[in-house]
Amino acid sequence: MTADSYNTVLPNGIRLTFIPAAKFKTISMALFIHQELSAEKATLTALLPSVLERGSRLYPDNLALRRALEELYGAELSTDVHKKGERHLISCSLEMIHGKHVGENGQMLRRGLSILGGLMGDPLVVDGGFKDSYVAQEKEQLANLIRGLINDKALYAVERCLQNMCARERYGVFKYGQIADLEKISPVSLWRYYREILSANPAELYIVGDLDASRVEEAARETVHFHRGPQGDGLPETEVYFEPSEARFVEERLPVEQAKLVMGYRTNIAYRDPLYIALLVYNGILGSFPHSKLFLNVREKAGLAYYVYSRLERHKGILLISAGIDGSKYEKVRQIIEQQVEAMARGQISDVELENTRRGLINQLRAGEDNPYQFINRQLDSEIGGKLYTTDEMIRGIEEIGPGEIKAAAEKVRLDTVYLLQGGERTVPHGH
């Protein structure tokens, strides 16, 4: 991705970012509303996308909405809720074929934006609230989603580790909220909450495609023009810098055949920090690839893990190491993992490890160039993280990074929480 994006602010305060991309035959658009991640509001925020997708004033039900999308040659619409750092985001995305490929050059962009703007800015409201049946059905769906987390034990273990690790921080909040909070939400209270955040919270519209910037702005002004009130002071930034006093151990028991070990580390490196690219490379060498230290030492050499990997939460500065193991081998697995982390801090990185990781990261970045939503995601990351990295800048940074900078990033990494999900009868999690 190049730095060539066009930015402006629409009259209602929505930031418009247009990314020209001649290579795509589609037009991709996404509208995001930002909210602070918090325990009190998480369930409300998580419920909204699916309720909004049920219908707008112009397209009050699924059938009307599907017909409108079919008229755009089968445009694809989706809504979602995202957690990026301590931001909670509602999104509505639409992807459609470019009008010039179907002999309709003029109005398709406007029609697509009109559907998007209508769903988010002019939803279906009945008697001062969202439609009762839509809210009831979507509450049941969200409850199933929250309950279903426990069925994916690897995901469950990661979530439980983060909840324990960040129990006193906003980041510890589950992005889908809590079942207990669903009972308190009515169609009227949900609409009031949405009207409040729609009016005052930061909102962004991203458009990617082979288009002209002035036409994009004109179409956006005409279609995404719903009323918003005065903008608030913005949302609090994600807290990144945190020095754990000593690592905590949390064990939970559930009937599982394969134990799950998750180790949460604080990196104290934010997205906009000078060491961020060094941290990306660090994570690659440690645990993102088949050539990484964790895979080779824990799985291949010692044969102690069914899977093992590390991943970064780029906005919160948290590094997670996850492994599926035989519970009786926990001590040995933890010891080898900690040895690999210590080796990185001592600068024990071979030229082969560094070169393979550079190649792996650059290949990932280049593959992302084929997906318009990666362009949107990069821009959104820059908005939340306070710095825009173009693909070219990232590749150059990865190519130029040296062992010294990787060691400097490694020295900042501190173990915070170790979570072990063991087989056996269900127990209340506890710390040692």
TORKOL-4160 file (C-alpha; in steps of 0.2 Angstrom, whole numbers, padded with zeros to 4 digits, m for minus):
432
<pt num="1" X="0000" Y="0000" Z="0000"/>
<pt num="2" X="0007" Y="0017" Z="m0004"/>
<pt num="3" X="0004" Y="0033" Z="0006"/>
<pt num="4" X="m0008" Y="0039" Z="m0008"/>
<pt num="5" X="m0024" Y="0041" Z="0002"/>
<pt num="6" X="m0036" Y="0055" Z="0001"/>
<pt num="7" X="m0043" Y="0061" Z="0017"/>
<pt num="8" X="m0057" Y="0074" Z="0021"/>
<pt num="9" X="m0070" Y="0077" Z="0034"/>
<pt num="10" X="m0089" Y="0076" Z="0029"/>
<pt num="11" X="m0101" Y="0090" Z="0035"/>
<pt num="12" X="m0107" Y="0078" Z="0049"/>
<pt num="13" X="m0090" Y="0075" Z="0056"/>
<pt num="14" X="m0087" Y="0058" Z="0048"/>
<pt num="15" X="m0069" Y="0056" Z="0042"/>
<pt num="16" X="m0068" Y="0050" Z="0024"/>
<pt num="17" X="m0052" Y="0041" Z="0018"/>
<pt num="18" X="m0052" Y="0036" Z="0000"/>
<pt num="19" X="m0038" Y="0024" Z="m0006"/>
<pt num="20" X="m0037" Y="0024" Z="m0025"/>
<pt num="21" X="m0033" Y="0006" Z="m0031"/>
<pt num="22" X="m0034" Y="0003" Z="m0050"/>
<pt num="23" X="m0030" Y="m0016" Z="m0048"/>
<pt num="24" X="m0047" Y="m0020" Z="m0040"/>
<pt num="25" X="m0062" Y="m0024" Z="m0050"/>
<pt num="26" X="m0073" Y="m0021" Z="m0035"/>
<pt num="27" X="m0077" Y="m0006" Z="m0024"/>
<pt num="28" X="m0075" Y="m0009" Z="m0005"/>
<pt num="29" X="m0082" Y="0002" Z="0008"/>
<pt num="30" X="m0083" Y="0001" Z="0027"/>
<pt num="31" X="m0090" Y="0013" Z="0040"/>
<pt num="32" X="m0084" Y="0012" Z="0058"/>
<pt num="33" X="m0090" Y="0019" Z="0074"/>
<pt num="34" X="m0078" Y="0020" Z="0088"/>
<pt num="35" X="m0082" Y="0017" Z="0106"/>
<pt num="36" X="m0071" Y="0015" Z="0122"/>
<pt num="37" X="m0070" Y="m0003" Z="0127"/>
<pt num="38" X="m0078" Y="m0005" Z="0144"/>
<pt num="39" X="m0087" Y="m0018" Z="0155"/>
<pt num="40" X="m0103" Y="m0007" Z="0156"/>
<pt num="41" X="m0105" Y="m0004" Z="0137"/>
<pt num="42" X="m0097" Y="m0019" Z="0129"/>
<pt num="43" X="m0113" Y="m0030" Z="0128"/>
<pt num="44" X="m0123" Y="m0015" Z="0121"/>
<pt num="45" X="m0110" Y="m0012" Z="0108"/>
<pt num="46" X="m0108" Y="m0030" Z="0103"/>
<pt num="47" X="m0127" Y="m0032" Z="0100"/>
<pt num="48" X="m0128" Y="m0017" Z="0089"/>
<pt num="49" X="m0120" Y="m0023" Z="0072"/>
<pt num="50" X="m0132" Y="m0038" Z="0070"/>
<pt num="51" X="m0148" Y="m0027" Z="0075"/>
<pt num="52" X="m0142" Y="m0014" Z="0062"/>
<pt num="53" X="m0140" Y="m0027" Z="0049"/>
<pt num="54" X="m0158" Y="m0032" Z="0051"/>
<pt num="55" X="m0165" Y="m0017" Z="0042"/>
<pt num="56" X="m0165" Y="0002" Z="0039"/>
<pt num="57" X="m0180" Y="0014" Z="0037"/>
<pt num="58" X="m0178" Y="0012" Z="0018"/>
<pt num="59" X="m0175" Y="m0007" Z="0019"/>
<pt num="60" X="m0185" Y="m0013" Z="0034"/>
<pt num="61" X="m0182" Y="m0031" Z="0032"/>
<pt num="62" X="m0170" Y="m0044" Z="0025"/>
<pt num="63" X="m0180" Y="m0047" Z="0009"/>
<pt num="64" X="m0180" Y="m0028" Z="0005"/>
<pt num="65" X="m0161" Y="m0027" Z="0009"/>
<pt num="66" X="m0157" Y="m0042" Z="m0001"/>
<pt num="67" X="m0166" Y="m0035" Z="m0016"/>
<pt num="68" X="m0156" Y="m0019" Z="m0015"/>
<pt num="69" X="m0140" Y="m0029" Z="m0014"/>
<pt num="70" X="m0145" Y="m0040" Z="m0029"/>
<pt num="71" X="m0148" Y="m0024" Z="m0039"/>
<pt num="72" X="m0130" Y="m0020" Z="m0036"/>
<pt num="73" X="m0125" Y="m0037" Z="m0045"/>
<pt num="74" X="m0125" Y="m0046" Z="m0029"/>
<pt num="75" X="m0115" Y="m0034" Z="m0018"/>
<pt num="76" X="m0110" Y="m0042" Z="m0001"/>
<pt num="77" X="m0114" Y="m0033" Z="0015"/>
<pt num="78" X="m0108" Y="m0038" Z="0033"/>
<pt num="79" X="m0108" Y="m0030" Z="0050"/>
<pt num="80" X="m0096" Y="m0034" Z="0064"/>
<pt num="81" X="m0089" Y="m0029" Z="0081"/>
<pt num="82" X="m0070" Y="m0027" Z="0083"/>
<pt num="83" X="m0058" Y="m0025" Z="0098"/>
<pt num="84" X="m0042" Y="m0016" Z="0094"/>
<pt num="85" X="m0032" Y="m0011" Z="0109"/>
<pt num="86" X="m0045" Y="m0003" Z="0121"/>
<pt num="87" X="m0056" Y="0002" Z="0107"/>
<pt num="88" X="m0073" Y="m0006" Z="0103"/>
<pt num="89" X="m0078" Y="m0004" Z="0085"/>
<pt num="90" X="m0095" Y="m0007" Z="0076"/>
<pt num="91" X="m0092" Y="m0009" Z="0057"/>
<pt num="92" X="m0103" Y="m0011" Z="0042"/>
<pt num="93" X="m0094" Y="m0016" Z="0026"/>
<pt num="94" X="m0100" Y="m0017" Z="0008"/>
<pt num="95" X="m0091" Y="m0024" Z="m0007"/>
<pt num="96" X="m0098" Y="m0023" Z="m0025"/>
<pt num="97" X="m0092" Y="m0024" Z="m0043"/>
<pt num="98" X="m0086" Y="m0008" Z="m0051"/>
<pt num="99" X="m0100" Y="0000" Z="m0062"/>
<pt num="100" X="m0088" Y="0001" Z="m0077"/>
<pt num="101" X="m0087" Y="m0018" Z="m0078"/>
<pt num="102" X="m0106" Y="m0020" Z="m0080"/>
<pt num="103" X="m0109" Y="m0005" Z="m0091"/>
<pt num="104" X="m0116" Y="0006" Z="m0076"/>
<pt num="105" X="m0103" Y="0019" Z="m0072"/>
<pt num="106" X="m0113" Y="0032" Z="m0064"/>
<pt num="107" X="m0124" Y="0028" Z="m0050"/>
<pt num="108" X="m0118" Y="0012" Z="m0042"/>
<pt num="109" X="m0106" Y="0020" Z="m0030"/>
<pt num="110" X="m0120" Y="0031" Z="m0023"/>
<pt num="111" X="m0132" Y="0017" Z="m0022"/>
<pt num="112" X="m0119" Y="0006" Z="m0012"/>
<pt num="113" X="m0115" Y="0021" Z="m0001"/>
<pt num="114" X="m0134" Y="0024" Z="0002"/>
<pt num="115" X="m0137" Y="0006" Z="0008"/>
<pt num="116" X="m0122" Y="0008" Z="0020"/>
<pt num="117" X="m0127" Y="0025" Z="0026"/>
<pt num="118" X="m0145" Y="0020" Z="0028"/>
<pt num="119" X="m0141" Y="0005" Z="0039"/>
<pt num="120" X="m0129" Y="0014" Z="0050"/>
<pt num="121" X="m0137" Y="0032" Z="0050"/>
<pt num="122" X="m0156" Y="0029" Z="0047"/>
<pt num="123" X="m0160" Y="0012" Z="0055"/>
<pt num="124" X="m0177" Y="0005" Z="0057"/>
<pt num="125" X="m0185" Y="0013" Z="0073"/>
<pt num="126" X="m0202" Y="0008" Z="0079"/>
<pt num="127" X="m0211" Y="0016" Z="0094"/>
<pt num="128" X="m0195" Y="0025" Z="0100"/>
<pt num="129" X="m0184" Y="0009" Z="0099"/>
<pt num="130" X="m0177" Y="m0004" Z="0087"/>
<pt num="131" X="m0189" Y="m0017" Z="0082"/>
<pt num="132" X="m0194" Y="m0029" Z="0096"/>
<pt num="133" X="m0192" Y="m0045" Z="0087"/>
<pt num="134" X="m0176" Y="m0041" Z="0079"/>
<pt num="135" X="m0168" Y="m0036" Z="0096"/>
<pt num="136" X="m0175" Y="m0052" Z="0104"/>
<pt num="137" X="m0168" Y="m0063" Z="0091"/>
<pt num="138" X="m0151" Y="m0055" Z="0090"/>
<pt num="139" X="m0150" Y="m0055" Z="0109"/>
<pt num="140" X="m0152" Y="m0074" Z="0108"/>
<pt num="141" X="m0139" Y="m0076" Z="0095"/>
<pt num="142" X="m0126" Y="m0065" Z="0105"/>
<pt num="143" X="m0130" Y="m0076" Z="0120"/>
<pt num="144" X="m0126" Y="m0092" Z="0110"/>
<pt num="145" X="m0110" Y="m0084" Z="0104"/>
<pt num="146" X="m0104" Y="m0080" Z="0122"/>
<pt num="147" X="m0109" Y="m0097" Z="0128"/>
<pt num="148" X="m0101" Y="m0105" Z="0113"/>
<pt num="149" X="m0083" Y="m0098" Z="0117"/>
<pt num="150" X="m0081" Y="m0113" Z="0129"/>
<pt num="151" X="m0083" Y="m0125" Z="0115"/>
<pt num="152" X="m0067" Y="m0118" Z="0107"/>
<pt num="153" X="m0054" Y="m0122" Z="0120"/>
<pt num="154" X="m0039" Y="m0114" Z="0112"/>
<pt num="155" X="m0049" Y="m0098" Z="0110"/>
<pt num="156" X="m0056" Y="m0099" Z="0127"/>
<pt num="157" X="m0039" Y="m0101" Z="0135"/>
<pt num="158" X="m0033" Y="m0086" Z="0126"/>
<pt num="159" X="m0048" Y="m0076" Z="0132"/>
<pt num="160" X="m0046" Y="m0082" Z="0150"/>
<pt num="161" X="m0028" Y="m0078" Z="0150"/>
<pt num="162" X="m0031" Y="m0060" Z="0144"/>
<pt num="163" X="m0046" Y="m0058" Z="0157"/>
<pt num="164" X="m0035" Y="m0062" Z="0171"/>
<pt num="165" X="m0020" Y="m0053" Z="0164"/>
<pt num="166" X="m0029" Y="m0037" Z="0161"/>
<pt num="167" X="m0042" Y="m0038" Z="0175"/>
<pt num="168" X="m0040" Y="m0020" Z="0181"/>
<pt num="169" X="m0038" Y="m0013" Z="0163"/>
<pt num="170" X="m0051" Y="m0010" Z="0149"/>
<pt num="171" X="m0043" Y="m0023" Z="0138"/>
<pt num="172" X="m0049" Y="m0037" Z="0150"/>
<pt num="173" X="m0066" Y="m0035" Z="0144"/>
<pt num="174" X="m0073" Y="m0048" Z="0132"/>
<pt num="175" X="m0078" Y="m0040" Z="0115"/>
<pt num="176" X="m0095" Y="m0049" Z="0115"/>
<pt num="177" X="m0099" Y="m0043" Z="0133"/>
<pt num="178" X="m0109" Y="m0054" Z="0146"/>
<pt num="179" X="m0125" Y="m0064" Z="0145"/>
<pt num="180" X="m0131" Y="m0056" Z="0162"/>
<pt num="181" X="m0131" Y="m0039" Z="0154"/>
<pt num="182" X="m0142" Y="m0044" Z="0139"/>
<pt num="183" X="m0157" Y="m0046" Z="0151"/>
<pt num="184" X="m0156" Y="m0027" Z="0155"/>
<pt num="185" X="m0156" Y="m0022" Z="0137"/>
<pt num="186" X="m0173" Y="m0016" Z="0129"/>
<pt num="187" X="m0176" Y="m0011" Z="0111"/>
<pt num="188" X="m0178" Y="0007" Z="0118"/>
<pt num="189" X="m0162" Y="0007" Z="0129"/>
<pt num="190" X="m0152" Y="0000" Z="0114"/>
<pt num="191" X="m0158" Y="0013" Z="0102"/>
<pt num="192" X="m0155" Y="0027" Z="0115"/>
<pt num="193" X="m0137" Y="0021" Z="0117"/>
<pt num="194" X="m0134" Y="0019" Z="0098"/>
<pt num="195" X="m0141" Y="0037" Z="0095"/>
<pt num="196" X="m0129" Y="0044" Z="0108"/>
<pt num="197" X="m0113" Y="0035" Z="0101"/>
<pt num="198" X="m0119" Y="0039" Z="0083"/>
<pt num="199" X="m0121" Y="0057" Z="0087"/>
<pt num="200" X="m0105" Y="0060" Z="0097"/>
<pt num="201" X="m0092" Y="0047" Z="0094"/>
<pt num="202" X="m0078" Y="0046" Z="0081"/>
<pt num="203" X="m0083" Y="0038" Z="0065"/>
<pt num="204" X="m0074" Y="0034" Z="0049"/>
<pt num="205" X="m0079" Y="0029" Z="0031"/>
<pt num="206" X="m0066" Y="0020" Z="0021"/>
<pt num="207" X="m0068" Y="0017" Z="0002"/>
<pt num="208" X="m0055" Y="0007" Z="m0009"/>
<pt num="209" X="m0057" Y="0006" Z="m0028"/>
<pt num="210" X="m0052" Y="0013" Z="m0045"/>
<pt num="211" X="m0061" Y="0029" Z="m0043"/>
<pt num="212" X="m0059" Y="0048" Z="m0044"/>
<pt num="213" X="m0057" Y="0057" Z="m0027"/>
<pt num="214" X="m0069" Y="0071" Z="m0031"/>
<pt num="215" X="m0082" Y="0059" Z="m0036"/>
<pt num="216" X="m0080" Y="0049" Z="m0020"/>
<pt num="217" X="m0082" Y="0064" Z="m0009"/>
<pt num="218" X="m0097" Y="0070" Z="m0018"/>
<pt num="219" X="m0106" Y="0053" Z="m0017"/>
<pt num="220" X="m0101" Y="0052" Z="0001"/>
<pt num="221" X="m0108" Y="0069" Z="0005"/>
<pt num="222" X="m0124" Y="0065" Z="m0004"/>
<pt num="223" X="m0127" Y="0048" Z="0004"/>
<pt num="224" X="m0119" Y="0047" Z="0021"/>
<pt num="225" X="m0126" Y="0063" Z="0027"/>
<pt num="226" X="m0136" Y="0058" Z="0043"/>
<pt num="227" X="m0137" Y="0070" Z="0057"/>
<pt num="228" X="m0123" Y="0070" Z="0071"/>
<pt num="229" X="m0122" Y="0081" Z="0086"/>
<pt num="230" X="m0106" Y="0090" Z="0092"/>
<pt num="231" X="m0091" Y="0079" Z="0093"/>
<pt num="232" X="m0085" Y="0073" Z="0110"/>
<pt num="233" X="m0067" Y="0076" Z="0115"/>
<pt num="234" X="m0062" Y="0059" Z="0108"/>
<pt num="235" X="m0059" Y="0042" Z="0117"/>
<pt num="236" X="m0045" Y="0038" Z="0129"/>
<pt num="237" X="m0030" Y="0030" Z="0122"/>
<pt num="238" X="m0025" Y="0012" Z="0125"/>
<pt num="239" X="m0014" Y="0009" Z="0140"/>
<pt num="240" X="0002" Y="0000" Z="0134"/>
<pt num="241" X="0016" Y="0003" Z="0147"/>
<pt num="242" X="0014" Y="m0008" Z="0162"/>
<pt num="243" X="0028" Y="m0017" Z="0172"/>
<pt num="244" X="0022" Y="m0033" Z="0180"/>
<pt num="245" X="0029" Y="m0036" Z="0198"/>
<pt num="246" X="0030" Y="m0055" Z="0196"/>
<pt num="247" X="0022" Y="m0067" Z="0185"/>
<pt num="248" X="0005" Y="m0074" Z="0191"/>
<pt num="249" X="m0001" Y="m0092" Z="0188"/>
<pt num="250" X="m0019" Y="m0096" Z="0185"/>
<pt num="251" X="m0025" Y="m0114" Z="0183"/>
<pt num="252" X="m0043" Y="m0119" Z="0178"/>
<pt num="253" X="m0050" Y="m0137" Z="0176"/>
<pt num="254" X="m0062" Y="m0142" Z="0163"/>
<pt num="255" X="m0065" Y="m0159" Z="0155"/>
<pt num="256" X="m0052" Y="m0157" Z="0141"/>
<pt num="257" X="m0041" Y="m0171" Z="0133"/>
<pt num="258" X="m0028" Y="m0158" Z="0128"/>
<pt num="259" X="m0022" Y="m0145" Z="0141"/>
<pt num="260" X="m0020" Y="m0127" Z="0134"/>
<pt num="261" X="m0006" Y="m0116" Z="0140"/>
<pt num="262" X="m0006" Y="m0098" Z="0137"/>
<pt num="263" X="0008" Y="m0086" Z="0143"/>
<pt num="264" X="0005" Y="m0067" Z="0142"/>
<pt num="265" X="0019" Y="m0055" Z="0141"/>
<pt num="266" X="0020" Y="m0036" Z="0142"/>
<pt num="267" X="0031" Y="m0029" Z="0128"/>
<pt num="268" X="0029" Y="m0011" Z="0133"/>
<pt num="269" X="0030" Y="m0006" Z="0115"/>
<pt num="270" X="0016" Y="0003" Z="0107"/>
<pt num="271" X="0011" Y="0004" Z="0088"/>
<pt num="272" X="0019" Y="0021" Z="0085"/>
<pt num="273" X="0035" Y="0017" Z="0095"/>
<pt num="274" X="0052" Y="0017" Z="0086"/>
<pt num="275" X="0054" Y="m0002" Z="0091"/>
<pt num="276" X="0037" Y="m0008" Z="0084"/>
<pt num="277" X="0044" Y="m0015" Z="0068"/>
<pt num="278" X="0058" Y="m0023" Z="0078"/>
<pt num="279" X="0045" Y="m0031" Z="0089"/>
<pt num="280" X="0036" Y="m0038" Z="0074"/>
<pt num="281" X="0052" Y="m0046" Z="0068"/>
<pt num="282" X="0055" Y="m0052" Z="0086"/>
<pt num="283" X="0038" Y="m0061" Z="0087"/>
<pt num="284" X="0041" Y="m0069" Z="0070"/>
<pt num="285" X="0058" Y="m0076" Z="0076"/>
<pt num="286" X="0050" Y="m0082" Z="0092"/>
<pt num="287" X="0034" Y="m0090" Z="0086"/>
<pt num="288" X="0025" Y="m0085" Z="0071"/>
<pt num="289" X="0032" Y="m0097" Z="0058"/>
<pt num="290" X="0037" Y="m0115" Z="0056"/>
<pt num="291" X="0056" Y="m0110" Z="0057"/>
<pt num="292" X="0053" Y="m0100" Z="0073"/>
<pt num="293" X="0061" Y="m0105" Z="0090"/>
<pt num="294" X="0045" Y="m0111" Z="0099"/>
<pt num="295" X="0040" Y="m0122" Z="0085"/>
<pt num="296" X="0057" Y="m0130" Z="0083"/>
<pt num="297" X="0062" Y="m0132" Z="0101"/>
<pt num="298" X="0045" Y="m0136" Z="0109"/>
<pt num="299" X="0037" Y="m0146" Z="0096"/>
<pt num="300" X="0050" Y="m0153" Z="0084"/>
<pt num="301" X="0065" Y="m0156" Z="0095"/>
<pt num="302" X="0056" Y="m0160" Z="0112"/>
<pt num="303" X="0040" Y="m0166" Z="0105"/>
<pt num="304" X="0030" Y="m0158" Z="0119"/>
<pt num="305" X="0016" Y="m0148" Z="0110"/>
<pt num="306" X="0002" Y="m0152" Z="0098"/>
<pt num="307" X="0004" Y="m0134" Z="0092"/>
<pt num="308" X="0013" Y="m0119" Z="0099"/>
<pt num="309" X="0014" Y="m0101" Z="0092"/>
<pt num="310" X="0016" Y="m0083" Z="0098"/>
<pt num="311" X="0006" Y="m0068" Z="0092"/>
<pt num="312" X="0005" Y="m0049" Z="0095"/>
<pt num="313" X="m0009" Y="m0038" Z="0100"/>
<pt num="314" X="m0001" Y="m0023" Z="0091"/>
<pt num="315" X="m0011" Y="m0009" Z="0100"/>
<pt num="316" X="m0010" Y="m0016" Z="0118"/>
<pt num="317" X="0008" Y="m0021" Z="0116"/>
<pt num="318" X="0004" Y="m0039" Z="0123"/>
<pt num="319" X="0013" Y="m0054" Z="0116"/>
<pt num="320" X="0004" Y="m0071" Z="0119"/>
<pt num="321" X="0012" Y="m0088" Z="0118"/>
<pt num="322" X="m0001" Y="m0102" Z="0116"/>
<pt num="323" X="0002" Y="m0121" Z="0116"/>
<pt num="324" X="m0008" Y="m0137" Z="0116"/>
<pt num="325" X="0001" Y="m0149" Z="0128"/>
<pt num="326" X="m0001" Y="m0165" Z="0139"/>
<pt num="327" X="m0005" Y="m0157" Z="0156"/>
<pt num="328" X="0008" Y="m0168" Z="0165"/>
<pt num="329" X="0022" Y="m0160" Z="0154"/>
<pt num="330" X="0017" Y="m0142" Z="0159"/>
<pt num="331" X="0033" Y="m0138" Z="0169"/>
<pt num="332" X="0045" Y="m0144" Z="0155"/>
<pt num="333" X="0035" Y="m0135" Z="0142"/>
<pt num="334" X="0035" Y="m0119" Z="0152"/>
<pt num="335" X="0054" Y="m0121" Z="0155"/>
<pt num="336" X="0058" Y="m0122" Z="0136"/>
<pt num="337" X="0047" Y="m0108" Z="0132"/>
<pt num="338" X="0055" Y="m0097" Z="0145"/>
<pt num="339" X="0072" Y="m0102" Z="0138"/>
<pt num="340" X="0068" Y="m0096" Z="0121"/>
<pt num="341" X="0062" Y="m0079" Z="0127"/>
<pt num="342" X="0078" Y="m0078" Z="0137"/>
<pt num="343" X="0089" Y="m0082" Z="0122"/>
<pt num="344" X="0080" Y="m0068" Z="0112"/>
<pt num="345" X="0084" Y="m0056" Z="0126"/>
<pt num="346" X="0102" Y="m0061" Z="0126"/>
<pt num="347" X="0103" Y="m0058" Z="0107"/>
<pt num="348" X="0104" Y="m0076" Z="0102"/>
<pt num="349" X="0097" Y="m0075" Z="0084"/>
<pt num="350" X="0105" Y="m0083" Z="0070"/>
<pt num="351" X="0107" Y="m0075" Z="0052"/>
<pt num="352" X="0096" Y="m0089" Z="0045"/>
<pt num="353" X="0082" Y="m0086" Z="0058"/>
<pt num="354" X="0082" Y="m0067" Z="0054"/>
<pt num="355" X="0083" Y="m0070" Z="0035"/>
<pt num="356" X="0069" Y="m0083" Z="0035"/>
<pt num="357" X="0058" Y="m0071" Z="0047"/>
<pt num="358" X="0061" Y="m0056" Z="0036"/>
<pt num="359" X="0055" Y="m0066" Z="0020"/>
<pt num="360" X="0040" Y="m0073" Z="0029"/>
<pt num="361" X="0034" Y="m0056" Z="0035"/>
<pt num="362" X="0037" Y="m0048" Z="0018"/>
<pt num="363" X="0027" Y="m0062" Z="0010"/>
<pt num="364" X="0013" Y="m0059" Z="0022"/>
<pt num="365" X="0013" Y="m0040" Z="0018"/>
<pt num="366" X="0013" Y="m0043" Z="m0001"/>
<pt num="367" X="m0001" Y="m0056" Z="0000"/>
<pt num="368" X="m0011" Y="m0043" Z="0010"/>
<pt num="369" X="m0010" Y="m0031" Z="m0005"/>
<pt num="370" X="m0022" Y="m0042" Z="m0014"/>
<pt num="371" X="m0036" Y="m0039" Z="m0002"/>
<pt num="372" X="m0045" Y="m0022" Z="m0001"/>
<pt num="373" X="m0050" Y="m0024" Z="0017"/>
<pt num="374" X="m0031" Y="m0025" Z="0022"/>
<pt num="375" X="m0029" Y="m0008" Z="0015"/>
<pt num="376" X="m0044" Y="m0002" Z="0026"/>
<pt num="377" X="m0037" Y="m0012" Z="0041"/>
<pt num="378" X="m0020" Y="m0003" Z="0039"/>
<pt num="379" X="m0028" Y="0014" Z="0039"/>
<pt num="380" X="m0039" Y="0010" Z="0054"/>
<pt num="381" X="m0024" Y="0004" Z="0063"/>
<pt num="382" X="m0015" Y="0020" Z="0059"/>
<pt num="383" X="m0030" Y="0030" Z="0066"/>
<pt num="384" X="m0030" Y="0020" Z="0082"/>
<pt num="385" X="m0012" Y="0018" Z="0084"/>
<pt num="386" X="m0006" Y="0035" Z="0080"/>
<pt num="387" X="0005" Y="0031" Z="0065"/>
<pt num="388" X="0003" Y="0025" Z="0047"/>
<pt num="389" X="0014" Y="0012" Z="0040"/>
<pt num="390" X="0013" Y="0010" Z="0021"/>
<pt num="391" X="0018" Y="m0007" Z="0015"/>
<pt num="392" X="0034" Y="0000" Z="0007"/>
<pt num="393" X="0039" Y="0007" Z="0024"/>
<pt num="394" X="0035" Y="m0009" Z="0033"/>
<pt num="395" X="0045" Y="m0019" Z="0020"/>
<pt num="396" X="0060" Y="m0007" Z="0021"/>
<pt num="397" X="0059" Y="m0007" Z="0040"/>
<pt num="398" X="0059" Y="m0026" Z="0041"/>
<pt num="399" X="0074" Y="m0027" Z="0028"/>
<pt num="400" X="0084" Y="m0014" Z="0038"/>
<pt num="401" X="0081" Y="m0021" Z="0055"/>
<pt num="402" X="0097" Y="m0027" Z="0064"/>
<pt num="403" X="0100" Y="m0040" Z="0078"/>
<pt num="404" X="0103" Y="m0025" Z="0090"/>
<pt num="405" X="0086" Y="m0017" Z="0088"/>
<pt num="406" X="0078" Y="m0035" Z="0090"/>
<pt num="407" X="0088" Y="m0037" Z="0106"/>
<pt num="408" X="0082" Y="m0020" Z="0112"/>
<pt num="409" X="0064" Y="m0025" Z="0109"/>
<pt num="410" X="0067" Y="m0042" Z="0117"/>
<pt num="411" X="0074" Y="m0034" Z="0133"/>
<pt num="412" X="0058" Y="m0025" Z="0136"/>
<pt num="413" X="0047" Y="m0041" Z="0136"/>
<pt num="414" X="0041" Y="m0046" Z="0153"/>
<pt num="415" X="0031" Y="m0062" Z="0158"/>
<pt num="416" X="0014" Y="m0056" Z="0167"/>
<pt num="417" X="0002" Y="m0071" Z="0167"/>
<pt num="418" X="0003" Y="m0089" Z="0165"/>
<pt num="419" X="m0014" Y="m0098" Z="0162"/>
<pt num="420" X="m0016" Y="m0117" Z="0161"/>
<pt num="421" X="m0032" Y="m0125" Z="0156"/>
<pt num="422" X="m0031" Y="m0143" Z="0163"/>
<pt num="423" X="m0042" Y="m0159" Z="0161"/>
<pt num="424" X="m0053" Y="m0164" Z="0176"/>
<pt num="425" X="m0068" Y="m0158" Z="0185"/>
<pt num="426" X="m0073" Y="m0139" Z="0183"/>
<pt num="427" X="m0065" Y="m0128" Z="0196"/>
<pt num="428" X="m0065" Y="m0110" Z="0200"/>
<pt num="429" X="m0049" Y="m0102" Z="0193"/>
<pt num="430" X="m0037" Y="m0097" Z="0206"/>
<pt num="431" X="m0020" Y="m0089" Z="0206"/>
<pt num="432" X="m0004" Y="m0096" Z="0214"/>
